[in-house]
Amino acid sequence: MAASCAMIRADPLFRAAALAAPCLIFGLLAAGCGAPARKANTSTPATVTTAPAEPSAIPPAPSQSAPSPPIAFAPAASRGPPDPWSRLRAGLRFADCNAPDAAAEAARARYLRDRHALAAQLLRVLPLLEFVLAALEDAGLPTEFALLPIVESGFRALPAQGNRPAGAWQFMPATARAHGLAIGPSYDARLDLAAATDAAIRLISGLARSFDGDWALVTMAFNAGESRIRRARNAQHGAQAAQLPVSPITRTHLARLLALSCIVADPAAAGIDLPRWDPARSLIALTLAQPLVLDQAARLSGLEPFVLRGLNAAWRQGRIAAGQRLLLPEASAQRLADALRTMPQPEPHRMPEHVVRAGESLWTIARRHGTSVRALARRNGLDPQRPLQPGQVLNLPAD
């Protein structure tokens, strides 16, 4: 996980009962979805009038120099062969499958104990894996890390249990916030695959700089934390990963990633048939310029509501805010864009205001409108200690 955690979790590949929901979701995604090439959408569909998510619980919309269309398709770099397995093999950089490694061999044997279960798991997560793989390719990072969410969580958007890790990448709260992931009652970016993958890439890139591109140490630090691995390495006078005194959890974490990488590198030697890639299952992240209720987005896109919610579990209250990304299959995204273009534009919404009268303070105004001094001051960029001027216009916080 992306920080130290004392809890030992069983490998998700060997907890078949817990994977029933992802199996159903991706089984449905495999049917009836066309696959147009990723591209920029220059059209301007209409907005939809829905309640936005709470501003304090979501990340700010990306800043832009010009107004954006209500939907924008995320561009993708040219990546050669479309088959993700070929791309993943071509980008492997630190899994030495010929070097003797007892821990990796033990992990490999465990994965291959039930080849059918492993193949079924890879089939279920393949759209998510391909999405992460594309981001890693764009960042120029080793493609072994596309398999890391399998080790971490089985690619499931696991919700938080108190101050515990969450999401496919298993970010701890402090690590998540340090890398720009918002966590709130309406939105937990750790469960947002696009946002969490961006954060994981930032974390992995930073660890690569810290450990001079030693990817085994980077993987260990992703699990145990940079300071812990640095201390262990300093105590051993710069020893390599195999010689470091780390916990069994961290050792197994690296071994499982190497084992999976070598299985993908030579599936014939492992005696497993990797699932064939169906481009119809390809996922993209759409940027919306208007708030949207997920169930309405599901209806407009032709997806089952629970499928879309499963892909966008970060939006805990079922509403996605303007300027944020929605993850869904490409063909469904196109249907959603087409549907939004036919919907009427809503009337512009005017923010409620209050004109300051003589003798009024932030406290009296906040009390009158049922808000707090802090929220009112923050909404207007004011110092709560400075007096207001009669005639000053204040924007009131949203309910």
LOGU-288568 format. One record per residue: residue in one letter; x negated, y negated, z of N, C-alpha, C in turn. Coordinates in pm, whole numbers, padded with zeros to 5 digits, always signed. Atoms other than C-alpha are relative to their C-alpha. Last residue first. Layout:
N
AXYZXYZXYZ
...
//
This chain:
399
D-00050-00083-00110+02626-02531+00162-00075+00131+00002
A-00109-00089+00040+02410-02743-00067+00041+00084+00119
P+00037-00138+00030+02202-03013+00099+00122+00083-00040
L-00035-00092-00107+02336-03371+00073-00041+00142-00038
N-00059-00122+00054+02160-03620-00153+00023+00098+00115
L+00059-00129-00036+02105-03948+00026+00073+00114-00072
V-00080-00114+00044+02175-04295-00115-00076+00128+00032
Q+00083-00110+00049+02031-04593+00077+00087+00120-00034
G-00009-00008+00145+02286-04873+00108-00086+00109-00060
P-00137+00005+00052+02186-04952+00465+00000-00006-00153
Q-00041+00134+00042+01822-04851+00523+00144+00002-00048
L-00061+00013+00131+01724-04540+00718+00039-00144-00027
P-00142+00041+00008+01485-04537+01012+00047-00009-00144
R-00014+00136+00056+01160-04332+01000+00148-00038-00012
Q+00025+00102-00101+01115-04038+01238+00022-00143-00051
P-00113+00011-00095+01281-03779+01012-00017-00110+00103
D+00058-00020-00132+01023-03857+00738+00113-00017+00102
L+00007+00107-00099+01216-03824+00414-00076+00043+00124
G+00140+00035-00013+01175-03610+00102-00024-00110+00101
N+00022+00134+00051+01549-03616+00028-00145-00047+00014
R-00070+00016+00128+01633-03245+00059-00033-00136-00063
R+00073-00074+00103+01366-03205+00329+00064-00020-00137
A+00127+00069+00026+01519-03481+00541-00078+00069-00112
L-00031+00127+00065+01870-03335+00509-00128-00076-00035
A-00043-00028+00138+01749-02981+00584+00026-00129-00076
R+00113-00053+00077+01551-03094+00890+00038+00023-00146
V+00090+00112+00030+01833-03313+01022-00115+00049-00088
S+00101+00029-00101+02068-03016+00999-00085-00118-00043
T+00130-00051+00038+02398-02974+00813-00099-00036+00111
G+00018-00139-00037+02767-03009+00894-00131+00061-00045
H-00015-00088+00117+02833-03327+00701-00032+00146+00030
R-00126+00027+00071+02902-03555+00999+00023+00100-00112
R-00111-00052-00080+02627-03398+01209+00132-00017-00072
A+00007-00146+00002+02367-03450+00934+00117+00060+00078
I-00045-00043+00133+02478-03812+00892+00001+00152-00009
T-00144+00022+00011+02459-03882+01266+00053+00047-00135
W-00073-00087-00091+02115-03717+01296+00151-00017-00015
L-00005-00135+00057+01971-03877+00983+00082+00092+00090
S+00129-00067-00004+02065-04213+01129+00014+00137-00068
E+00003-00145+00016+02353-04456+01076-00144+00051+00003
G-00005-00072-00126+02355-04805+01227-00006+00151-00012
A+00077+00060-00110+02439-04987+00904+00019+00081+00128
R-00058+00122-00054+02585-04752+00644-00085-00050+00117
V+00030+00035-00139+02394-04495+00437+00065-00134+00037
V+00057+00135-00001+02559-04384+00114-00015-00044+00145
H-00048+00083-00111+02613-04007+00115-00073-00133-00007
E+00086+00108-00049+02583-03782-00188+00065-00067+00121
P-00068+00086-00098+02719-03453-00321-00098-00099+00062
M+00041-00029-00137+02521-03328-00627+00074-00092+00097
R+00057+00116-00068+02716-03366-00949-00030+00036+00145
H-00032+00004-00143+02768-03049-01153-00070-00118+00066
P+00116+00025-00086+02774-03088-01530+00043-00015+00146
E+00019+00142-00025+03090-02935-01682-00123-00021+00089
P-00073+00058-00114+03043-02577-01788-00023-00150+00009
Q+00087+00071-00093+02933-02484-02144+00084-00053+00117
P-00003+00148-00002+03166-02236-02311-00096-00057+00103
M-00074+00051-00116+03061-01871-02362-00006-00152+00003
T-00141+00021+00035+02968-01741-02708+00080-00062+00114
R-00010+00104+00105+02591-01779-02660+00144-00032-00034
L+00011+00132-00062+02612-01590-02331+00013-00111-00103
A-00122+00030-00074+02742-01280-02508-00005-00139+00061
D-00107+00025+00097+02461-01279-02765+00130-00039+00072
A+00026+00129+00064+02199-01316-02492+00111-00036-00098
L-00028+00104-00098+02352-01030-02293-00019-00138-00061
R-00146+00008-00013+02361-00807-02600+00039-00109+00100
Q-00051+00068+00119+01995-00891-02669+00152-00013+00006
A+00033+00142-00011+01900-00805-02314+00055-00077-00120
S-00097+00057-00093+02084-00474-02341-00024-00150+00017
A-00127+00008+00072+01878-00391-02650+00110-00060+00088
E+00000+00105+00103+01558-00483-02468+00133-00013-00071
P+00046-00048+00131+01627-00278-02157+00017-00106-00108
L-00096-00089+00063+01668-00480-01834-00054+00048-00134
L+00064-00115+00064+01473-00694-01587+00107+00093-00055
L-00089-00116-00009+01617-01038-01506-00065+00113-00079
R+00005-00105+00103+01375-01323-01444+00093+00116+00033
Q+00062-00125-00041+01428-01649-01256+00019+00108-00107
G+00144+00006+00015+01490-02003-01378-00072+00126+00038
A+00048+00061+00123+01843-02013-01245-00151-00007-00001
A+00003+00147+00007+01908-01782-00955-00050-00047-00135
I+00134+00040+00042+02010-01417-00971+00002-00150-00027
R+00001+00122+00081+02313-01310-00768-00144-00034-00033
G-00058-00022+00132+02383-00960-00631+00007-00122-00088
Q-00142+00037-00002+02331-01052-00267+00064+00009-00137
R-00073-00080-00097+02000-00867-00237+00149-00027+00003
W-00111+00093-00022+01846-01001-00554+00102+00068+00089
A+00047+00114-00080+01520-00805-00524+00113-00095+00035
A-00037-00016-00140+01700-00489-00639-00044-00117+00087
N+00017+00136-00053+01680-00596-01002+00039-00004+00148
L+00115+00062+00065+01632-00263-01183-00031-00137+00059
G+00118-00078-00032+01862-00087-00939-00126-00058-00060
R+00038+00032-00137+02116-00368-00967-00124+00078+00040
L+00061+00133+00001+02116-00328-01344-00042-00041+00140
V+00127-00010+00072+02174+00047-01314-00071-00135+00002
F+00100-00054-00093+02436+00004-01040-00135+00017-00068
P+00046+00094-00103+02631-00234-01264-00108+00056+00091
E-00073-00028-00123+02639+00011-01559-00051-00095+00109
L+00059-00094-00096+02484-00161-01857+00096+00027+00114
G-00039-00137+00030+02672-00313-02152-00061+00102+00093
S+00110-00070+00066+02488-00645-02138+00034+00144-00037
L+00034+00064+00127+02793-00859-02070-00108+00075-00076
R-00113-00011+00093+02928-00622-01805-00035-00058-00136
A-00012-00140+00040+02589-00586-01639+00113+00017-00101
A+00107-00027+00096+02536-00963-01638+00007+00144-00049
Q-00042+00063+00125+02875-01004-01470-00104+00023-00108
D-00107-00082+00055+02775-00749-01205+00054-00059-00131
L+00052-00120+00064+02444-00930-01159+00110+00088-00059
V-00035-00112-00087+02604-01269-01095-00040+00129-00071
L-00083-00105+00059+02420-01534-01296+00025+00109+00103
P-00026-00111-00092+02251-01862-01216+00098+00099-00061
Q-00121+00024-00077+02145-02064-01521+00017+00116+00096
A-00005+00141-00038+01817-02106-01707+00129-00035+00071
L-00132+00062+00011+01755-01732-01719-00006-00145+00047
T-00009+00117-00087+01412-01583-01788+00134-00070-00027
L-00060+00120+00059+01434-01235-01933+00001-00112+00102
A-00047+00095-00102+01198-00959-01822+00049-00125-00071
I+00057+00135+00008+01162-00672-02068+00058-00084+00112
L-00058+00105-00082+01211-00297-02045-00069-00133-00027
S+00092+00108-00032+01143-00028-02305+00073-00112+00074
R+00003+00017-00145+01384+00266-02285-00088-00118+00043
A-00129+00054-00044+01476+00248-02654+00003-00025+00151
P+00003+00146-00006+01106+00292-02731+00131-00063+00045
D-00112+00049+00080+01143+00661-02637+00000-00152+00009
W-00046+00137-00019+00809+00788-02513+00111-00033-00097
R+00013+00085+00119+00767+01162-02498+00060-00138+00027
P-00125+00034+00069+00731+01314-02155-00026-00091-00120
L-00046+00133-00038+00385+01452-02071+00127-00034-00077
D-00043+00079+00116+00359+01826-02124+00050-00134+00050
I-00124+00076-00013+00161+01985-01843+00029-00074-00129
G-00113-00088+00028-00104+02256-01834+00133-00068+00015
A-00081-00009-00121-00362+02034-01664+00120+00092-00018
A+00081-00068-00100-00612+02097-01942+00077+00018+00130
A+00011-00140+00042-00340+02008-02192-00081+00079+00102
P-00115-00077-00047-00257+01691-01998-00008+00147-00039
D+00007-00128+00070-00609+01553-02045+00114+00088+00047
A+00110+00002+00096-00627+01183-01955-00007+00128-00080
V-00043+00073+00120-00282+01189-01796-00110+00001-00106
I-00108-00080+00061-00391+01460-01552+00049-00066-00127
C+00063-00110+00074-00717+01273-01497+00104+00094-00060
S+00067+00053+00118-00535+00951-01405-00060+00112-00083
L-00102+00031+00102-00301+01138-01172-00064-00050-00128
A-00059-00125+00048-00597+01290-00987+00105-00025-00108
L+00096-00064+00091-00783+00959-00964+00058+00128-00058
L+00006+00081+00121-00477+00786-00816-00095+00062-00102
R-00123-00022+00076-00422+01074-00575+00001-00083-00129
A+00005-00131+00064-00785+01069-00459+00124+00025-00086
L+00090+00004+00116-00777+00695-00395+00000+00132-00074
H-00057+00099+00092-00472+00720-00166-00084-00008-00127
T-00099-00071+00080-00612+01036-00005+00063-00091-00105
R+00072-00096+00084-00922+00849+00112+00097+00073-00092
T+00066+00075+00106-00709+00557+00234-00076+00094-00094
I-00104+00058+00086-00479+00786+00431-00063-00072-00118
P-00048-00102+00096-00772+00992+00563+00107-00053-00094
S-00103-00089-00053-00911+00670+00717+00038+00105-00103
V-00135+00056+00007-01236+00523+00592+00100+00103+00051
P-00082-00059-00106-01599+00599+00679+00138-00066+00004
L-00051+00092-00101-01753+00509+00341+00084+00072+00106
Q+00073-00011-00126-01966+00764+00158+00059-00086+00112
A-00005-00138-00050-01737+00830-00140-00066+00015+00136
A-00130-00036-00057-01679+00457-00190+00001+00138+00063
Q-00107-00012+00097-02044+00369-00238+00126+00053+00066
A-00024-00134+00057-02268+00261+00047+00115-00003-00100
G-00034+00005+00141-02354-00108+00092+00023+00134-00065
H+00102+00068+00080-02542-00082+00421+00027+00010-00150
Q+00074-00104+00072-02308+00176+00579-00101-00060-00098
A+00052-00093-00100-02176-00068+00839-00084+00110-00063
N+00113+00064-00066-02146-00330+00565-00063+00092+00104
R+00113+00001+00092-01929-00094+00363-00123-00064+00063
A+00049-00137+00014-01698-00018+00652-00122+00005-00092
R+00069-00039-00124-01668-00387+00733-00058+00140-00011
R+00126+00074-00006-01591-00471+00370-00078+00035+00126
I+00095-00068+00090-01333-00193+00353-00134-00072+00002
R+00032-00132-00055-01155-00329+00660-00101+00073-00087
S+00093+00015-00112-01177-00690+00542-00040+00135+00057
E+00137+00035+00040-01027-00613+00201-00096-00002+00117
G+00032+00140-00024-00718-00432+00325-00147-00028-00027
A+00039+00023-00138-00647-00061+00367-00025-00145+00034
N-00072-00079-00099-00451+00028+00054-00029-00045+00142
F-00142+00021+00025-00558-00239-00193+00082+00072+00106
A-00036+00127-00063-00903-00222-00032+00146-00034-00023
M-00001-00017-00146-00934+00146-00119+00046-00127+00070
T-00116-00083-00031-00834+00077-00479+00012+00024+00150
V-00120+00083+00020-01083-00210-00505+00126+00079+00039
L-00011+00085-00119-01355+00012-00357+00123-00090-00009
A-00035-00091-00110-01288+00270-00629+00015-00080+00129
W-00145-00022-00002-01278-00011-00886+00043+00098+00106
D-00001-00140-00043-01629-00136-00811+00146+00038+00023
G-00053-00091+00101-01598-00456-01016-00011+00146+00035
D+00085-00007+00120-01828-00663-00798+00045+00105-00100
F+00077-00125-00003-01640-00588-00474-00076+00025-00130
S+00061-00019-00131-01506-00938-00406-00093+00122+00003
R+00106+00100-00018-01445-01014-00772-00073+00022+00132
A+00106-00034+00095-01256-00688-00818-00115-00099+00010
L+00081-00105-00061-01060-00762-00500-00114+00042-00093
G+00079+00059-00108-00942-01090-00651-00089+00103+00068
S+00103+00083+00062-00835-00919-00974-00090-00064+00106
I+00103-00090+00055-00652-00649-00779-00113-00081-00062
L+00071-00064-00110-00464-00910-00573-00113+00087-00051
R+00082+00102-00066-00371-01125-00872-00084+00061+00112
I+00110+00031+00092-00261-00815-01063-00090-00108+00060
A+00096-00110-00009-00056-00702-00764-00119-00025-00091
A+00075+00016-00124+00110-01045-00751-00105+00110+00016
D+00085+00119+00014+00210-01028-01118-00086-00019+00125
T+00111-00040+00086+00333-00674-01058-00094-00117-00025
A+00093-00077-00081+00540-00795-00763-00119+00049-00082
A+00071+00088-00092+00701-01067-00973-00104+00076+00081
A+00078+00097+00077+00792-00835-01261-00083-00088+00093
L+00115-00065+00062+00896-00545-01037-00087-00098-00076
D-00006+00049+00138+01115-00760-00813-00123+00052-00073
L-00087-00094+00072+01147-00559-00490+00020-00040-00145
R+00070-00129+00000+00847-00740-00336+00080+00105-00076
A+00076-00015+00124+01017-01064-00445-00080+00130-00004
D+00127-00055-00047+01274-01030-00169-00082+00035-00123
Y+00096-00045+00102+01570-01254-00252-00127+00047+00068
S-00062-00016+00132+01890-01346-00069-00093+00064-00102
P-00123-00080-00008+01781-01297+00294+00066+00024-00135
G-00110+00066-00067+01425-01414+00226+00125+00085-00002
I-00078-00100-00072+01082-01302+00112+00108-00073+00078
A-00097+00050-00097+00897-01506-00151+00077+00116+00063
L-00129-00069+00005+00594-01351-00321+00091-00051+00111
G-00106+00074+00067+00307-01593-00385+00134+00068-00009
H+00014-00009+00145+00003-01380-00311+00123-00051-00073
A+00131+00053+00037-00035-01474+00055-00022+00000-00151
R-00008+00146-00003+00339-01421+00096-00133-00063-00041
A-00091+00048+00104+00309-01060-00018+00004-00152-00004
T+00072-00009+00127+00004-00991+00195+00086-00053-00113
A+00105+00103+00001+00183-01118+00505-00077+00000-00131
P-00051+00137+00008+00500-00919+00430-00110-00106-00008
M-00034+00044-00136+00320-00590+00350+00046-00146-00008
F+00063+00117-00060+00336-00508-00020+00047-00018+00143
Q+00011-00013-00146+00439-00154-00113-00080-00115+00063
W+00141+00017-00033+00372-00181-00490-00026+00005+00150
A+00078-00100+00072+00713-00037-00582-00148-00005+00035
G+00013+00010+00145+00883-00245-00318-00088+00108-00061
A-00122-00013+00080+00840-00283+00056-00034-00007-00147
P+00014+00025+00143+00577-00263+00329+00130+00025-00074
R+00065-00112+00069+00681-00286+00695-00015-00034-00148
N+00125+00058+00048+00769-00571+00931-00084+00107-00070
G+00067+00088-00095+01124-00446+00965-00123-00062-00063
Q-00045-00049-00129+01205-00163+00725-00073-00082+00107
A+00085+00014-00118+01175-00331+00387+00067+00063+00121
P-00026+00119-00081+01359-00200+00082-00088+00000+00125
L-00033-00035-00137+01195+00059-00148+00024-00127+00083
A-00009+00131-00065+01209-00051-00510+00044+00020+00144
R-00132+00038-00050+01102+00294-00629-00006-00135+00069
F-00058+00107+00083+00799+00346-00850+00141-00036+00045
G-00078-00068+00102+00720+00675-00669+00071-00097-00091
S-00144-00006-00028+00628+00455-00376+00079+00089-00094
E-00053+00083-00107+00254+00400-00342+00144+00036+00037
V+00064-00037-00125+00110+00685-00548+00065-00074+00117
I-00043-00138-00024+00358+00628-00829-00056+00047+00133
P-00132-00002-00064+00302+00252-00791+00058+00140+00018
L+00006+00025-00144-00070+00318-00858+00138-00007+00066
L-00047-00117-00074-00017+00481-01197+00006-00025+00150
A-00141-00019+00039-00040+00154-01392+00061+00118+00074
F-00087+00067-00097-00359+00095-01188+00148+00004-00041
E-00028-00089-00113-00543+00357-01391+00101-00062+00094
T-00137-00050+00008-00499+00115-01681+00029+00106+00105
P-00005-00144+00028-00810-00075-01587+00143+00053+00006
L+00036-00085-00113-00751-00453-01594+00006+00147-00038
G+00131-00060+00022-00759-00683-01898-00048+00087+00114
A+00094+00053-00098-00471-00900-01771-00141+00056-00018
D+00011+00144+00022-00260-00840-02084-00104-00063+00094
E+00072+00019+00126-00331-00469-02056-00021-00148-00027
L+00141-00029-00027-00228-00473-01690-00084-00018-00125
A+00053+00112-00078+00101-00644-01779-00148+00020+00030
A+00012+00115+00089+00171-00391-02056-00059-00120+00073
L+00115-00021+00087+00098-00102-01818-00021-00121-00092
V+00119+00034-00078+00344-00241-01564-00126+00013-00086
F-00010+00143-00028+00628-00236-01820-00125-00047+00076
E+00037+00070+00123+00519+00106-01947+00004-00150+00021
L+00144-00015+00021+00524+00245-01591-00045-00077-00125
L+00066+00088-00096+00872+00106-01532-00152+00004-00019
P-00026+00140+00039+01006+00266-01852-00069-00100+00094
L+00074+00044+00118+00820+00592-01767+00033-00142-00045
V+00063+00130-00025+00954+00627-01412-00065-00060-00124
R-00088+00096-00066+01210+00899-01474-00064-00139+00008
L-00106+00039+00092+01002+01089-01730+00088-00108+00062
L+00060+00088+00100+00699+01088-01500+00104-00047-00102
Q+00026+00130-00063+00911+01230-01219-00058-00099-00100
A-00129+00067-00017+01048+01505-01443-00019-00138+00064
A-00044+00049+00131+00697+01597-01556+00132-00075+00010
L+00086+00111+00039+00580+01615-01193+00044-00058-00134
A-00037+00116-00082+00879+01827-01092-00084-00121-00037
H-00131+00047+00048+00819+02064-01385+00045-00123+00080
R+00017+00082+00121+00449+02091-01303+00131-00055-00051
D-00129-00011+00067+00519+02212-00948-00006-00093-00122
R-00065-00115-00064+00185+02286-00782+00137+00023-00062
L-00029-00103+00100+00030+02051-01036+00064+00124+00060
Y-00089+00052+00103+00049+01747-00809+00043+00110-00096
R-00131+00023-00061-00096+01945-00520+00098-00053-00102
A-00065-00129-00021-00379+02083-00729+00139-00017+00060
R-00042-00052+00130-00465+01733-00851+00075+00132+00016
A-00119+00076+00040-00472+01603-00495+00054+00050-00133
A-00109-00044-00086-00710+01881-00392+00130-00073-00036
E-00040-00134+00045-00930+01812-00695+00115+00052+00086
A-00079+00014+00122-00935+01441-00611+00047+00135-00052
A-00128+00062-00036-01045+01516-00254+00090-00016-00122
A-00086-00097-00068-01312+01764-00364+00137-00060+00032
D-00067+00082-00101-01467+01529-00618+00103+00089+00067
P-00057-00078-00111-01716+01680-00863+00056-00091+00108
A+00081+00006-00122-01755+01444-01161+00064+00084+00109
N+00100-00108+00003-01596+01552-01490-00087+00002+00125
C-00066-00129-00017-01273+01353-01450-00098+00117-00004
D+00097-00092+00060-01454+01027-01391+00049+00142+00024
A-00030-00138-00037-01159+00792-01324-00095+00092-00076
F+00079-00043-00115-01318+00445-01351+00035+00141+00050
R+00135+00053-00013-01226+00288-01683-00077+00052+00120
L+00058-00056-00123-00904+00429-01826-00146-00041+00011
G+00042+00103-00094-00774+00187-02093-00057+00053+00131
A+00100+00087+00061-00753+00423-02391-00055-00101+00100
R+00127-00073+00014-00576+00686-02182-00111-00090-00054
L+00053-00019-00134-00309+00435-02077-00135+00073-00008
R+00054+00127-00049-00257+00321-02435-00063+00017+00138
S+00121+00028+00078-00217+00678-02558-00066-00129+00048
W+00102-00096-00043+00025+00753-02274-00130-00022-00076
P+00071+00044-00120+00217+00431-02339-00107+00097+00047
D-00010-00107-00099+00296+00526-02700-00076-00039+00126
P-00110+00026-00092+00329+00194-02887+00011+00104+00110
P-00101-00106+00004-00019+00222-03041+00112-00025+00100
G+00036-00121+00072-00197-00116-03064+00111+00102+00005
R+00059-00105-00082-00130-00367-02790-00033+00128-00076
S+00014-00112+00092-00051-00701-02947-00077+00111+00070
A+00120+00000+00084+00041-00925-02656+00002+00119-00095
A+00091-00109-00030+00396-00952-02529-00118-00007-00094
P+00082-00049+00110+00620-01256-02512-00092+00112+00046
A+00142+00007-00035+00884-01283-02238-00083+00055-00114
F+00061-00131-00001+01223-01338-02401-00148-00015+00030
A+00127-00004+00073+01375-01669-02302-00059+00139+00013
I+00065-00130-00005+01736-01717-02202-00127-00007-00082
P-00052-00080-00109+01907-02044-02106-00058+00140+00008
P-00130-00056+00035+01672-02232-02339+00051+00086+00114
S+00007-00135+00054+01394-02425-02166+00139+00046-00041
P-00110-00086-00043+01381-02801-02124-00008+00136-00067
A-00119+00027+00079+01032-02940-02196+00112+00091+00047
S+00010+00136+00051+00715-02971-01990+00121-00039-00084
Q+00013+00005+00145+00798-02665-01787-00004-00145-00044
S-00003+00136+00053+00769-02576-01419-00026+00002-00150
P+00124+00045+00060+00854-02215-01336+00013-00140-00056
A+00003-00030+00142+01163-02191-01116-00131-00050-00059
P-00038+00109+00091+01087-02207-00747-00007+00044-00144
P+00115+00078+00044+01083-01876-00557+00045-00113-00090
I+00046-00037+00133+01403-01767-00386-00121-00083-00036
A+00032-00141+00004+01524-01758-00028-00053+00045-00134
S+00112-00030-00090+01524-02130+00053-00044+00143-00011
P+00127+00054+00045+01731-02209-00258-00115+00038+00089
E+00044+00102-00093+02013-01969-00161-00136-00054-00042
A+00053-00056-00124+02136-01787-00470-00055-00111+00086
P+00142-00032-00002+02341-01980-00722-00038+00065+00131
A+00067+00060-00117+02720-01953-00739-00146+00038-00002
T-00004-00089-00115+02844-01882-01088-00070-00068+00114
T-00022+00066-00128+02927-02088-01396+00014+00106+00108
V-00114-00062-00065+02771-01923-01699+00014-00062+00137
T+00018-00038-00139+02542-02112-01935+00127+00064+00053
A-00067+00082-00101+02569-02113-02310-00032+00050+00140
P-00133-00044-00040+02318-01960-02543+00055-00086+00111
T-00040+00060-00127+02030-02162-02689+00141+00043+00036
S-00139+00046-00003+01841-01985-02967+00034-00050+00139
T-00007+00146+00012+01461-01974-02982+00142-00053+00002
N-00135+00034+00041+01418-01620-02854+00013-00151-00001
A-00053+00122-00063+01054-01520-02840+00136-00031-00058
K+00015+00121+00079+00981-01162-02936+00051-00119+00080
R+00000+00115-00091+00948-00810-02807-00028-00126-00079
A+00131+00040-00049+01027-00575-03093+00013-00116+00096
P+00063+00101+00083+01381-00446-03118-00133-00039+00059
A+00126+00055-00047+01447-00125-02928-00058-00100-00096
G+00093+00026+00108+01800+00015-02942-00124-00068+00052
C+00063+00132-00001+01959+00151-02628-00093-00013-00118
G-00071+00104+00071+02212+00436-02654-00061-00137+00002
A-00104-00024+00100+02093+00678-02390+00050-00131-00061
A+00053-00070+00116+01762+00670-02206+00102+00013-00112
L+00076+00092+00084+01880+00402-01967-00049+00067-00127
L-00092+00085+00073+02145+00639-01834-00073-00096-00092
G-00069-00086+00094+01884+00900-01743+00098-00080-00084
F+00079-00008+00122+01679+00617-01600+00054+00102-00099
I+00016+00129+00067+01944+00525-01348-00072+00017-00132
L-00126+00034+00065+02039+00883-01265-00011-00130-00076
C-00023-00095+00111+01680+00985-01199+00126-00037-00075
P+00077+00040+00117+01619+00669-00998+00021+00093-00118
A-00051+00125+00058+01914+00763-00773-00084-00047-00116
A-00121-00021+00079+01815+01127-00722+00050-00126-00066
L+00015+00058+00133+01459+01048-00620+00126+00014-00084
A-00002+00146-00007+01503+01094-00247-00006-00066-00136
A-00133+00047-00036+01599+01457-00293+00009-00151+00000
A-00090+00004+00115+01281+01532-00484+00137-00055+00036
R-00125+00024-00072+01045+01439-00205+00110-00015-00103
F-00039-00126-00061+00723+01591-00344+00119-00019+00093
L-00022-00101+00104+00648+01318-00595+00051+00131+00059
P-00137+00004+00054+00706+01064-00317+00025+00102-00109
D+00009+00038+00141+00383+01173-00141+00138+00004-00061
A+00015-00114+00090+00470+01190+00228-00003-00049-00142
R-00118-00032+00081+00416+00866+00413-00029+00123-00084
I+00033-00095+00105+00169+00820+00698+00128+00037-00072
M-00099-00105+00022+00250+00505+00896-00043+00090-00114
A+00036-00118-00076-00055+00310+01006+00094+00116-00025
C-00124-00049-00057-00028+00046+00735-00031+00131+00069
S+00011-00114-00089-00310-00172+00610+00135+00040+00056
A+00044+00043-00132-00245-00395+00314+00002+00123+00089
A+00079+00122+00014-00107-00361-00040-00026-00062+00136
M-00084+00119+00000+00000+00000+00000-00088-00123+00000
//
